[in-house]
Amino acid sequence: MPHIAAGDGVKLYYEEVGAGTPILFVHEFMGEYRSWEAQLRHFSRRYRCIAFNARGYPPSDVPEKLEDYSFEHQRAGILAMLEGLNIERAHIVGLSMGAFATFYFGMQWPERALSLTLAGIGSGSMPETRADFKRESEAAADALLAEGWEKSAAQRVESPTRVQLQNKNPRGFAEFVELVKRHSARGSALTLKGYQALRPSLGDFARQMAQCRVPTLIISGDEDEPCLDASLMLKRHMPAAGLALMPQTGHACNLEEPELFNQLCENFFHQVESGRYRMRDPRAAPGRIL
């Protein structure tokens, strides 16, 4: 089984398919490398596609210490994949937890990204929701350690931002639940405690955002309430960012609407690769209405 060792020795499992310009996919908390199957099938016709499992998600290693799950480790995992596969620059596509890691990566190593796609980003990052998100993450971690995924997955995935997938695609939702049941309860709990609950707010990177020139696409479902305000904030602060809202869509937007998600990303990649992706015109900055 193919693995790449991160800087601290933790081995990360990955799969790749296709050839050409590289795209690296970074999964969400309830996802894994298989969550990107619809994207791997589509983009591998023209691109070299890589999807990997974060630490704590078998067959990647599941470290035992809480400090091994920090946001620094998560963004360094992206760098480890690029280094291990001899990739100088890639399109980095992240969803939710993976979008945070992609954002942190772009703020630290912008020269290694052809572009950044931040989908479903922002849960718990705005000041008014920060405390609640931290408390819920820690409570969910404790419950996972007590119950495990096998017993609790079906209940936990029926959240306000995931019922959209259940309503649109019951078979796809059932497959999603079955994959979640196979996750490591300990790995997920430590991810919740060490990464989700403790990661810095997006707003803490205001200076880096203003200076970032990496082409960025922000994608949010319009029913993904925890991410809407944060997505707008990122659009307003990142001069090279575009924002796309997907109608009647929740959090797992790449699973809910794979064709639309792929189309948005593909058009974005083409603009970047052709040199036609533009920075925001300073005249478009807010300051007057008419």
Summary of the structure (lengths in Angstrom):
residues: 290
radius of gyration: 17.9
end to end distance: 59.1
largest distance: 59.1
contacts: 1008
relative contact order: 0.15
helix: 51%
strand: 16%
